[in-house]
Amino acid sequence: MKVGTGYSRILHSREAGRQAAAQALKEIGAQPVVTFVFTTEGYDQEQVLDSVLSEVGNSRVIGASSAGIITSDGIFEDGVNVMVLSGSGIEAVTATEGFQPEAPGKTGRSLGQNLLAAKAATGGTVFVFPDGLAGNIALMLRGLYEVMGPDFQYVGGGTGDNLRFLKTYQFTESGVSSGSVAAALVTGVTVGTGVGHGWEPVGSPLVITKAEDKFIHELDERPAFSVYSERLGGIELSRFPEYGMRHPLGIVDAVGRFIVRDPIRAFPNGTLELVTEVPSKAVAYLMEGRKENLAGAARDVFRAALSAVGEPKFALLFNCVSRFLLVRNEVDDVGIGREALGPSVPMAGILTFGEVGTYTDVPLFHNKTMVVAIGGQPR
């Protein structure tokens, strides 16, 4: 297996794509089988893709716009990042499906059917990038899993912009789309994955007594913001975004793990808006994150991903943008990755609007979480 990475931070769209792809190709000296393309806002996304395609030829391409690119040299809020893979036995197919918010399960099932129609595989890794502004992403992933099942791994993240929350983009070699979900099924590569967040519950549990999609109307049968505010000693409505970033909600799953949900807005009527959906009648806790726990979680994520790989060849990181903004001056996620991987293993990734990762077999949609995929030789 050969892996190459390259990135460019120049603002000219075609040149940035060409420069990043050429640098990545120089490192492998071969035709890539699959190419990952990550961008930020401010670029003409179609020009970036066109210039990358002119360099990588017939390679399958999968990629996403984001709030920031992750490179071996650090995390940048603007730029184009490319990773290429080549090697005997590596194969990849891609698919894009327009997101149907009213039928998210159908979207996922159709995506899975398209991937399996292109490649009759019995295993592999599905890299999936849904529009991070879409609704019901968790249900879309459930539909994807219904078709593809437990023999595949699922990893990726919600596509984003530079926190304007207006429009995001998804890439394959067939073109640039928006309001869609793009995925690549890659086989012939051993991939280990890890997922974790480091957030801990505080206080007694709450019951989400009334919720609809991304909106929590009531906690413990009272206006949600009133309960949230009381738990934090009383906060003003105008200061909610500050507190919401530091105190997300943790939804307890069937085995007692916490799936983090990021609150982004509070309304005068007491309703809370979250980044993604929450189920009514679920048990939730307010969460807090201490520096040492968040850093420890990052180390655990890399350790878990490495446990399935004998010799790491590359790492893909999908790190929640709100987690990054909160800890950027305290936790060096790229440095932690470098310590775990060694100095020569290339890294690439994005700051995501939600993360796709699995604790067991089923893909889940996370917030304020880090997901890592490490590829290499089998153990």
PAFI-943805 format. One line per 8 residues: number of its first residue (from 0); for each residue x, y, z of N, C-alpha, C. Coordinates in steps of 0.1 Angstrom, whole numbers, plus 5000, padded with zeros to 4 digits. Layout:
NUM = X Y Z X Y Z X Y Z ~ ...
***
This chain:
0 = 5008 4988 5000 5000 5000 5000 5009 5013 5000 ~ 5005 5022 4992 5012 5035 4992 5001 5046 4995 ~ 5006 5056 5003 4997 5066 5007 5004 5080 5005 ~ 4997 5089 5000 5003 5103 4998 4993 5113 5003 ~ 4998 5124 5009 4989 5135 5012 4995 5148 5008 ~ 4987 5158 5006 4991 5171 5002 4980 5181 5005 ~ 4984 5193 5008 4974 5204 5011 4979 5217 5006 ~ 4970 5226 5003 4973 5239 4998 4964 5249 5005
8 = 4969 5261 5009 4961 5271 5015 4960 5284 5007 ~ 4965 5283 4994 4963 5294 4985 4948 5295 4982 ~ 4944 5307 4978 4929 5310 4977 4924 5308 4962 ~ 4933 5305 4953 4929 5303 4939 4924 5288 4938 ~ 4911 5286 4935 4905 5273 4936 4912 5262 4928 ~ 4914 5265 4915 4920 5255 4906 4934 5252 4910 ~ 4942 5262 4914 4956 5260 4917 4957 5253 4931 ~ 4948 5256 4940 4948 5249 4953 4946 5234 4951
16 = 4936 5231 4943 4933 5217 4941 4944 5210 4934 ~ 4950 5216 4924 4961 5210 4916 4973 5208 4925 ~ 4976 5218 4933 4988 5218 4941 4987 5207 4952 ~ 4975 5206 4959 4973 5196 4969 4974 5182 4963 ~ 4967 5180 4951 4967 5166 4945 4981 5163 4940 ~ 4988 5172 4934 5002 5169 4929 5011 5165 4940 ~ 5010 5172 4951 5019 5169 4962 5016 5155 4967 ~ 5003 5151 4968 4999 5138 4973 5004 5127 4963
24 = 5003 5130 4950 5007 5120 4940 5022 5118 4940 ~ 5029 5129 4943 5044 5128 4943 5049 5118 4953 ~ 5041 5116 4964 5045 5107 4975 5043 5093 4971 ~ 5034 5090 4962 5031 5076 4959 5037 5071 4946 ~ 5039 5081 4936 5045 5077 4923 5037 5067 4916 ~ 5024 5066 4918 5015 5056 4911 5001 5062 4909 ~ 4993 5055 4901 4979 5058 4899 4971 5055 4912 ~ 4965 5065 4918 4957 5061 4930 4944 5054 4927
32 = 4940 5046 4937 4927 5038 4936 4916 5047 4941 ~ 4919 5054 4952 4909 5062 4959 4915 5075 4963 ~ 4908 5086 4962 4913 5099 4965 4903 5106 4974 ~ 4908 5110 4986 4899 5118 4995 4902 5133 4993 ~ 4892 5141 4992 4893 5155 4989 4885 5163 5000 ~ 4892 5171 5007 4886 5179 5018 4888 5194 5015 ~ 4878 5202 5017 4879 5216 5014 4873 5224 5025 ~ 4875 5238 5024 4867 5247 5033 4860 5257 5024
40 = 4852 5266 5031 4845 5276 5024 4854 5286 5017 ~ 4849 5293 5007 4856 5303 5000 4862 5299 4987 ~ 4862 5286 4984 4866 5280 4972 4854 5277 4963 ~ 4857 5278 4950 4848 5273 4940 4849 5257 4940 ~ 4840 5251 4946 4842 5236 4949 4843 5228 4936 ~ 4836 5232 4926 4836 5225 4913 4850 5227 4906 ~ 4856 5239 4907 4869 5241 4902 4880 5233 4910 ~ 4878 5232 4923 4887 5224 4931 4887 5209 4926
48 = 4874 5204 4925 4873 5190 4921 4878 5188 4907 ~ 4875 5197 4898 4880 5195 4884 4896 5194 4883 ~ 4902 5203 4891 4917 5203 4891 4922 5191 4898 ~ 4916 5186 4908 4920 5173 4914 4919 5161 4904 ~ 4907 5161 4898 4905 5150 4888 4915 5151 4877 ~ 4919 5162 4873 4929 5163 4862 4942 5157 4866 ~ 4945 5157 4879 4957 5151 4884 4956 5136 4887 ~ 4945 5132 4893 4944 5118 4898 4938 5108 4887
56 = 4934 5113 4876 4930 5104 4865 4917 5096 4869 ~ 4918 5083 4867 4906 5075 4869 4903 5070 4883 ~ 4910 5077 4893 4908 5073 4907 4893 5076 4911 ~ 4888 5067 4920 4876 5071 4926 4878 5082 4936 ~ 4869 5091 4937 4870 5103 4946 4859 5104 4956 ~ 4862 5107 4968 4852 5109 4979 4857 5121 4987 ~ 4847 5130 4990 4852 5141 4998 4841 5150 5003 ~ 4845 5161 5010 4835 5169 5017 4840 5183 5019
64 = 4831 5193 5020 4835 5206 5025 4834 5206 5040 ~ 4841 5215 5046 4842 5214 5061 4844 5228 5067 ~ 4845 5228 5080 4848 5240 5088 4863 5241 5090 ~ 4871 5231 5085 4885 5232 5087 4891 5219 5082 ~ 4903 5219 5077 4910 5207 5072 4920 5203 5083 ~ 4922 5190 5085 4931 5184 5094 4943 5179 5086 ~ 4955 5183 5089 4967 5178 5082 4977 5173 5092 ~ 4988 5167 5087 4998 5163 5096 5005 5175 5102
72 = 5004 5187 5096 5010 5199 5102 5001 5207 5111 ~ 4989 5203 5112 4980 5210 5121 4966 5212 5115 ~ 4957 5219 5121 4944 5222 5117 4942 5236 5112 ~ 4937 5237 5100 4936 5250 5093 4921 5253 5089 ~ 4917 5265 5092 4903 5269 5089 4901 5273 5074 ~ 4911 5272 5066 4910 5274 5052 4920 5265 5045 ~ 4916 5259 5033 4925 5251 5026 4919 5240 5018 ~ 4927 5233 5010 4923 5221 5003 4933 5210 5007
80 = 4927 5198 5011 4935 5187 5015 4932 5175 5007 ~ 4942 5167 5003 4940 5155 4995 4949 5144 5000 ~ 4942 5132 5001 4949 5120 5005 4947 5110 4994 ~ 4957 5103 4989 4955 5093 4978 4960 5079 4983 ~ 4953 5069 4979 4957 5055 4983 4959 5047 4970 ~ 4969 5038 4970 4971 5029 4959 4977 5016 4964 ~ 4975 5005 4957 4981 4993 4961 4973 4981 4955 ~ 4980 4970 4954 4974 4958 4949 4963 4953 4958
88 = 4952 4950 4952 4940 4945 4960 4931 4955 4965 ~ 4935 4968 4965 4926 4979 4970 4916 4982 4959 ~ 4903 4983 4963 4893 4987 4953 4883 4996 4960 ~ 4877 5005 4952 4867 5014 4958 4856 5017 4948 ~ 4844 5020 4953 4833 5025 4945 4827 5036 4953 ~ 4820 5045 4946 4814 5056 4953 4799 5057 4949 ~ 4792 5065 4956 4778 5068 4953 4773 5081 4960 ~ 4764 5087 4954 4758 5099 4960 4743 5098 4959
96 = 4736 5102 4970 4722 5102 4971 4716 5115 4976 ~ 4707 5121 4969 4700 5133 4974 4693 5130 4987 ~ 4696 5139 4997 4690 5136 5010 4675 5140 5010 ~ 4667 5130 5015 4653 5132 5016 4649 5134 5031 ~ 4648 5146 5036 4646 5148 5050 4633 5141 5055 ~ 4623 5140 5046 4611 5134 5050 4611 5119 5049 ~ 4622 5113 5043 4623 5099 5042 4638 5095 5043 ~ 4644 5098 5055 4658 5096 5057 4662 5081 5056
104 = 4654 5072 5061 4657 5058 5060 4658 5054 5045 ~ 4649 5059 5037 4649 5056 5023 4662 5061 5016 ~ 4667 5073 5020 4679 5078 5015 4691 5068 5018 ~ 4692 5064 5031 4702 5055 5034 4702 5042 5027 ~ 4689 5036 5026 4688 5023 5019 4692 5024 5005 ~ 4688 5035 4998 4691 5037 4984 4707 5039 4982 ~ 4713 5046 4992 4727 5047 4991 4734 5034 4992 ~ 4730 5026 5002 4736 5013 5004 4734 5004 4992
112 = 4722 5004 4986 4719 4996 4974 4728 5000 4962 ~ 4730 5013 4961 4739 5018 4950 4753 5013 4952 ~ 4758 5014 4964 4772 5009 4967 4774 4994 4964 ~ 4764 4986 4968 4765 4972 4966 4763 4968 4952 ~ 4755 4976 4945 4753 4973 4930 4766 4975 4923 ~ 4774 4985 4927 4786 4988 4921 4798 4979 4925 ~ 4796 4973 4937 4807 4964 4942 4800 4953 4950 ~ 4800 4941 4945 4794 4930 4953 4804 4925 4964
120 = 4805 4933 4974 4814 4931 4985 4807 4925 4997 ~ 4815 4917 5005 4810 4911 5017 4816 4917 5029 ~ 4824 4928 5027 4831 4935 5038 4838 4947 5033 ~ 4843 4955 5042 4850 4967 5038 4847 4979 5047 ~ 4851 4991 5043 4849 5002 5051 4841 5012 5042 ~ 4830 5017 5048 4821 5027 5042 4825 5041 5048 ~ 4830 5049 5039 4833 5063 5043 4821 5071 5039 ~ 4814 5077 5048 4801 5084 5045 4801 5098 5050
128 = 4796 5107 5041 4796 5122 5044 4783 5127 5040 ~ 4774 5128 5050 4761 5134 5048 4762 5149 5050 ~ 4753 5156 5043 4752 5171 5045 4749 5173 5060 ~ 4758 5180 5066 4757 5183 5081 4746 5192 5084 ~ 4739 5198 5075 4728 5207 5078 4715 5199 5076 ~ 4715 5187 5071 4703 5179 5069 4697 5174 5082 ~ 4685 5171 5081 4678 5165 5093 4678 5150 5093 ~ 4676 5144 5104 4674 5129 5105 4686 5121 5100
136 = 4698 5126 5102 4710 5118 5097 4711 5105 5104 ~ 4707 5104 5117 4708 5092 5124 4699 5081 5117 ~ 4687 5086 5113 4678 5076 5106 4683 5072 5092 ~ 4690 5081 5086 4696 5078 5073 4706 5067 5075 ~ 4715 5068 5085 4725 5058 5088 4718 5045 5091 ~ 4707 5045 5098 4700 5033 5101 4696 5026 5088 ~ 4691 5034 5079 4687 5028 5066 4698 5022 5058 ~ 4710 5029 5059 4722 5024 5052 4726 5010 5059
144 = 4725 5010 5072 4729 4997 5079 4719 4986 5076 ~ 4706 4989 5074 4696 4979 5071 4700 4972 5058 ~ 4706 4979 5048 4709 4973 5036 4723 4966 5036 ~ 4733 4972 5042 4747 4968 5042 4750 4958 5053 ~ 4745 4961 5065 4746 4952 5076 4759 4953 5084 ~ 4762 4943 5093 4773 4944 5103 4786 4940 5098 ~ 4787 4935 5085 4800 4931 5080 4809 4942 5075 ~ 4803 4954 5075 4811 4966 5070 4813 4975 5082
152 = 4824 4983 5081 4826 4994 5090 4821 5007 5085 ~ 4817 5016 5093 4811 5029 5089 4818 5040 5096 ~ 4823 5050 5089 4831 5061 5095 4829 5073 5086 ~ 4830 5085 5092 4829 5097 5084 4824 5109 5092 ~ 4817 5118 5086 4813 5130 5093 4804 5139 5085 ~ 4796 5147 5091 4787 5157 5085 4795 5168 5078 ~ 4792 5170 5065 4799 5181 5058 4795 5194 5063 ~ 4804 5204 5063 4801 5217 5069 4806 5229 5060
160 = 4804 5241 5066 4810 5253 5060 4817 5260 5072 ~ 4821 5272 5069 4829 5279 5079 4820 5286 5090 ~ 4811 5278 5095 4801 5281 5106 4791 5292 5102 ~ 4788 5293 5089 4777 5301 5085 4764 5293 5085 ~ 4765 5280 5084 4754 5271 5084 4744 5274 5073 ~ 4750 5276 5061 4742 5280 5049 4741 5269 5039 ~ 4753 5263 5035 4754 5253 5024 4766 5245 5026 ~ 4765 5232 5024 4777 5224 5024 4778 5215 5012
168 = 4789 5209 5009 4792 5202 4997 4797 5188 4999 ~ 4793 5179 4990 4798 5165 4990 4804 5162 4976 ~ 4815 5154 4976 4822 5151 4964 4822 5137 4960 ~ 4821 5133 4948 4827 5121 4942 4833 5124 4929 ~ 4839 5114 4922 4844 5117 4909 4834 5121 4899 ~ 4821 5119 4902 4810 5122 4893 4806 5137 4894 ~ 4811 5144 4905 4808 5158 4906 4806 5163 4920 ~ 4802 5175 4921 4799 5182 4934 4784 5182 4936
176 = 4780 5179 4948 4766 5180 4951 4764 5188 4964 ~ 4752 5191 4967 4748 5198 4980 4735 5192 4984 ~ 4732 5192 4997 4720 5186 5002 4719 5171 4999 ~ 4731 5164 5000 4732 5150 4996 4740 5143 5007 ~ 4742 5130 5004 4751 5122 5012 4760 5114 5002 ~ 4773 5115 5004 4782 5109 4995 4789 5098 5003 ~ 4792 5087 4996 4799 5076 5003 4808 5068 4994 ~ 4819 5062 5000 4828 5054 4992 4829 5041 5000
184 = 4828 5030 4993 4831 5016 4999 4845 5012 4994 ~ 4854 5011 5004 4868 5007 5001 4870 4993 5007 ~ 4876 4985 4998 4879 4971 5002 4894 4969 5000 ~ 4899 4958 5006 4913 4955 5004 4923 4963 5013 ~ 4917 4970 5023 4925 4977 5033 4920 4974 5046 ~ 4929 4970 5055 4925 4968 5069 4924 4982 5076 ~ 4912 4984 5082 4909 4997 5088 4905 4995 5102 ~ 4911 5002 5112 4907 5002 5125 4900 5015 5129
192 = 4890 5015 5136 4883 5028 5139 4882 5029 5154 ~ 4881 5042 5158 4879 5046 5172 4869 5057 5173 ~ 4861 5058 5184 4852 5069 5186 4852 5072 5201 ~ 4852 5085 5204 4851 5089 5218 4850 5104 5220 ~ 4846 5108 5232 4844 5122 5234 4849 5128 5247 ~ 4850 5120 5258 4855 5125 5270 4846 5134 5279 ~ 4833 5135 5275 4823 5143 5283 4818 5134 5294 ~ 4815 5140 5305 4810 5133 5317 4797 5139 5322
200 = 4788 5131 5327 4775 5136 5332 4777 5143 5345 ~ 4769 5153 5347 4768 5160 5360 4753 5161 5364 ~ 4751 5159 5377 4738 5160 5382 4729 5148 5380 ~ 4717 5149 5383 4707 5138 5382 4702 5137 5368 ~ 4696 5125 5364 4691 5124 5350 4679 5132 5348 ~ 4677 5135 5335 4665 5142 5330 4658 5134 5320 ~ 4645 5136 5319 4637 5129 5309 4632 5139 5299 ~ 4635 5136 5286 4630 5144 5275 4616 5141 5273
208 = 4607 5149 5279 4593 5145 5279 4585 5150 5267 ~ 4591 5160 5260 4585 5164 5247 4596 5169 5238 ~ 4597 5163 5226 4607 5166 5216 4601 5164 5202 ~ 4606 5171 5193 4603 5170 5179 4615 5173 5170 ~ 4620 5163 5163 4631 5165 5155 4643 5170 5163 ~ 4648 5182 5160 4660 5188 5166 4656 5197 5179 ~ 4643 5197 5182 4638 5206 5192 4633 5199 5204 ~ 4639 5203 5216 4634 5198 5229 4625 5208 5235
216 = 4612 5205 5237 4603 5214 5242 4602 5213 5258 ~ 4603 5201 5263 4602 5199 5277 4612 5189 5282 ~ 4617 5192 5294 4625 5183 5302 4618 5181 5315 ~ 4616 5169 5319 4609 5166 5331 4595 5174 5332 ~ 4589 5174 5320 4575 5180 5319 4575 5195 5322 ~ 4586 5202 5320 4587 5217 5322 4595 5222 5310 ~ 4593 5236 5307 4601 5241 5296 4615 5238 5297 ~ 4621 5233 5286 4634 5228 5286 4645 5238 5290
224 = 4644 5250 5285 4654 5260 5289 4654 5263 5304 ~ 4642 5264 5310 4641 5266 5324 4648 5256 5332 ~ 4646 5243 5329 4653 5232 5336 4668 5233 5333 ~ 4672 5235 5321 4686 5236 5318 4693 5247 5326 ~ 4686 5259 5326 4692 5271 5333 4693 5268 5348 ~ 4683 5262 5354 4684 5259 5368 4695 5250 5372 ~ 4698 5240 5363 4708 5230 5366 4722 5237 5366 ~ 4723 5249 5359 4736 5256 5358 4736 5268 5367
232 = 4726 5269 5377 4726 5280 5386 4719 5292 5382 ~ 4712 5291 5370 4705 5303 5365 4713 5310 5355 ~ 4709 5310 5342 4716 5317 5332 4707 5325 5323 ~ 4711 5336 5318 4703 5344 5309 4702 5338 5295 ~ 4690 5340 5289 4688 5334 5276 4698 5338 5266 ~ 4703 5351 5267 4713 5356 5257 4726 5349 5258 ~ 4729 5343 5270 4742 5337 5272 4741 5321 5269 ~ 4730 5317 5264 4729 5302 5262 4739 5296 5253
240 = 4742 5303 5241 4753 5297 5233 4766 5294 5240 ~ 4770 5303 5249 4782 5301 5256 4781 5288 5265 ~ 4770 5287 5272 4768 5276 5281 4766 5263 5273 ~ 4758 5264 5262 4755 5252 5254 4767 5246 5249 ~ 4777 5254 5245 4790 5248 5240 4797 5240 5251 ~ 4796 5245 5263 4804 5238 5274 4796 5228 5281 ~ 4783 5228 5279 4774 5218 5286 4764 5212 5276 ~ 4769 5203 5268 4759 5196 5259 4751 5186 5267
248 = 4742 5179 5260 4734 5169 5266 4740 5155 5262 ~ 4739 5146 5271 4743 5132 5269 4731 5123 5269 ~ 4728 5117 5258 4717 5107 5257 4722 5093 5260 ~ 4716 5086 5270 4720 5073 5274 4715 5063 5264 ~ 4725 5055 5258 4721 5044 5249 4717 5031 5257 ~ 4715 5021 5250 4710 5008 5256 4720 5002 5265 ~ 4733 5005 5264 4743 4998 5272 4749 5008 5282 ~ 4744 5020 5283 4748 5030 5292 4759 5040 5287
256 = 4762 5039 5274 4771 5049 5269 4764 5062 5266 ~ 4771 5073 5265 4765 5086 5263 4768 5090 5249 ~ 4757 5093 5241 4757 5099 5228 4755 5114 5230 ~ 4765 5122 5226 4764 5136 5229 4756 5143 5219 ~ 4748 5152 5223 4739 5161 5215 4742 5175 5218 ~ 4745 5183 5208 4750 5197 5209 4739 5207 5209 ~ 4735 5214 5219 4725 5225 5218 4731 5237 5213 ~ 4723 5244 5204 4728 5256 5197 4720 5268 5199
264 = 4707 5267 5204 4699 5278 5205 4688 5276 5215 ~ 4684 5286 5223 4673 5286 5232 4663 5297 5228 ~ 4650 5294 5229 4640 5303 5225 4632 5308 5237 ~ 4626 5320 5236 4619 5326 5247 4608 5317 5253 ~ 4602 5308 5245 4592 5299 5250 4597 5287 5257 ~ 4611 5286 5259 4617 5275 5266 4622 5264 5258 ~ 4620 5264 5245 4624 5253 5236 4639 5254 5234 ~ 4646 5243 5233 4660 5242 5230 4661 5236 5216
272 = 4670 5242 5208 4673 5236 5194 4687 5229 5195 ~ 4688 5217 5190 4700 5210 5190 4705 5208 5176 ~ 4718 5204 5174 4724 5202 5161 4717 5191 5153 ~ 4713 5181 5161 4707 5169 5154 4695 5164 5163 ~ 4688 5154 5158 4676 5150 5165 4678 5143 5178 ~ 4668 5144 5186 4668 5137 5199 4655 5129 5201 ~ 4655 5118 5207 4643 5110 5208 4635 5115 5220 ~ 4622 5116 5219 4613 5119 5230 4613 5107 5240
280 = 4612 5110 5253 4611 5100 5264 4625 5094 5267 ~ 4636 5099 5260 4649 5094 5264 4654 5100 5276 ~ 4664 5093 5283 4670 5099 5295 4683 5106 5290 ~ 4684 5118 5296 4695 5127 5292 4702 5133 5305 ~ 4715 5136 5303 4722 5143 5314 4728 5156 5308 ~ 4730 5166 5317 4739 5177 5313 4754 5171 5314 ~ 4762 5175 5305 4776 5170 5304 4786 5181 5306 ~ 4798 5177 5311 4809 5187 5312 4821 5180 5307
288 = 4831 5188 5302 4843 5183 5297 4855 5189 5303 ~ 4863 5182 5310 4876 5187 5316 4887 5184 5306 ~ 4897 5193 5306 4908 5192 5297 4914 5178 5297 ~ 4917 5173 5308 4924 5160 5309 4915 5149 5304 ~ 4902 5150 5306 4893 5139 5300 4892 5140 5285 ~ 4891 5152 5280 4890 5154 5265 4903 5149 5258 ~ 4914 5153 5264 4927 5148 5259 4928 5133 5260 ~ 4924 5128 5272 4925 5113 5274 4916 5106 5264
296 = 4904 5111 5261 4895 5105 5251 4902 5104 5237 ~ 4909 5115 5233 4915 5115 5220 4926 5104 5220 ~ 4934 5102 5231 4944 5092 5231 4937 5078 5230 ~ 4925 5076 5237 4918 5064 5237 4913 5060 5223 ~ 4909 5071 5216 4903 5069 5202 4914 5064 5193 ~ 4926 5070 5194 4937 5065 5185 4941 5051 5190 ~ 4942 5048 5202 4946 5035 5207 4936 5024 5202 ~ 4923 5027 5203 4913 5018 5198 4915 5015 5183
304 = 4917 5025 5175 4918 5024 5161 4931 5016 5158 ~ 4942 5018 5165 4954 5011 5163 4954 4997 5166 ~ 4945 4993 5175 4944 4979 5180 4941 4969 5169 ~ 4935 4974 5158 4931 4965 5147 4941 4965 5136 ~ 4951 4973 5137 4961 4974 5126 4975 4970 5130 ~ 4981 4962 5122 4995 4958 5126 5005 4969 5123 ~ 5005 4975 5111 5014 4985 5108 5006 4997 5102 ~ 5004 5008 5109 4996 5019 5103 5002 5026 5091
312 = 4994 5029 5081 4999 5035 5069 4993 5049 5067 ~ 4981 5051 5073 4974 5064 5072 4964 5066 5083 ~ 4960 5078 5086 4949 5081 5095 4940 5092 5090 ~ 4927 5089 5091 4917 5099 5088 4910 5103 5100 ~ 4909 5116 5103 4903 5122 5115 4891 5130 5112 ~ 4880 5127 5119 4868 5135 5118 4864 5140 5132 ~ 4867 5153 5134 4867 5159 5147 4856 5170 5147 ~ 4847 5169 5156 4836 5179 5157 4841 5193 5158
320 = 4836 5202 5150 4841 5216 5150 4839 5223 5163 ~ 4828 5220 5170 4825 5227 5183 4834 5222 5193 ~ 4838 5209 5193 4848 5203 5202 4862 5210 5200 ~ 4865 5212 5187 4878 5218 5184 4878 5233 5189 ~ 4868 5240 5187 4867 5254 5191 4868 5255 5206 ~ 4863 5246 5213 4863 5246 5228 4877 5243 5233 ~ 4884 5234 5227 4896 5229 5233 4909 5233 5225 ~ 4908 5241 5215 4919 5243 5206 4931 5249 5212
328 = 4929 5256 5223 4941 5262 5230 4946 5253 5242 ~ 4939 5241 5244 4942 5233 5255 4946 5219 5251 ~ 4940 5214 5240 4942 5200 5236 4947 5200 5222 ~ 4958 5194 5219 4964 5193 5206 4961 5179 5200 ~ 4950 5178 5193 4945 5165 5188 4955 5160 5178 ~ 4960 5168 5169 4970 5164 5159 4983 5159 5166 ~ 4987 5166 5176 4999 5162 5184 4997 5149 5191 ~ 4985 5147 5196 4982 5134 5202 4982 5123 5192
336 = 4977 5126 5180 4977 5116 5169 4991 5113 5165 ~ 5000 5123 5164 5014 5121 5161 5021 5112 5171 ~ 5018 5114 5184 5024 5106 5194 5020 5091 5193 ~ 5007 5089 5189 5002 5075 5188 5007 5068 5175 ~ 5008 5076 5164 5011 5070 5151 5026 5070 5148 ~ 5034 5079 5154 5048 5081 5149 5048 5092 5139 ~ 5061 5097 5136 5062 5109 5128 5060 5107 5113 ~ 5059 5095 5108 5059 5093 5094 5045 5089 5088
344 = 5036 5086 5097 5022 5082 5092 5014 5094 5088 ~ 5010 5096 5075 5002 5107 5071 4988 5108 5077 ~ 4984 5120 5080 4971 5122 5085 4963 5132 5076 ~ 4950 5130 5076 4941 5140 5069 4927 5139 5075 ~ 4919 5149 5073 4906 5149 5079 4899 5163 5078 ~ 4888 5163 5085 4880 5176 5086 4875 5178 5099 ~ 4871 5191 5102 4863 5195 5113 4848 5194 5108 ~ 4841 5185 5115 4828 5181 5110 4816 5187 5117
352 = 4805 5186 5110 4792 5190 5116 4785 5177 5120 ~ 4790 5171 5130 4785 5157 5135 4794 5147 5129 ~ 4796 5136 5136 4805 5125 5133 4798 5112 5131 ~ 4803 5103 5122 4798 5090 5120 4808 5080 5125 ~ 4804 5072 5134 4812 5062 5140 4805 5051 5147 ~ 4811 5040 5150 4804 5028 5156 4812 5024 5169 ~ 4804 5021 5179 4809 5015 5191 4810 4999 5189 ~ 4800 4994 5182 4800 4980 5179 4799 4978 5164
360 = 4787 4975 5159 4785 4973 5145 4777 4985 5139 ~ 4767 4990 5146 4757 4999 5140 4763 5013 5140 ~ 4762 5020 5128 4767 5034 5127 4758 5043 5135 ~ 4764 5052 5142 4757 5062 5150 4762 5076 5146 ~ 4753 5086 5148 4756 5100 5145 4759 5107 5159 ~ 4771 5113 5160 4776 5118 5172 4777 5134 5171 ~ 4778 5140 5182 4783 5154 5183 4794 5155 5193 ~ 4802 5166 5191 4813 5169 5201 4822 5157 5204
368 = 4824 5149 5193 4831 5137 5194 4843 5136 5184 ~ 4852 5128 5186 4863 5125 5176 4862 5111 5171 ~ 4863 5109 5158 4863 5096 5152 4875 5095 5143 ~ 4882 5084 5145 4895 5081 5138 4894 5068 5130 ~ 4899 5068 5118 4900 5056 5110 4915 5055 5106 ~ 4921 5044 5110 4935 5041 5107 4936 5029 5098 ~ 4943 5031 5087 4944 5020 5077 4958 5015 5077 ~ 4960 5002 5073 4973 4997 5073 4973 4982 5070
376 = 4984 4976 5074 4985 4961 5072 4978 4954 5084 ~ 4972 4942 5081 4965 4935 5091 4974 4931 5103 ~ 4968 4930 5114 4976 4926 5126 4979 4911 5126
***
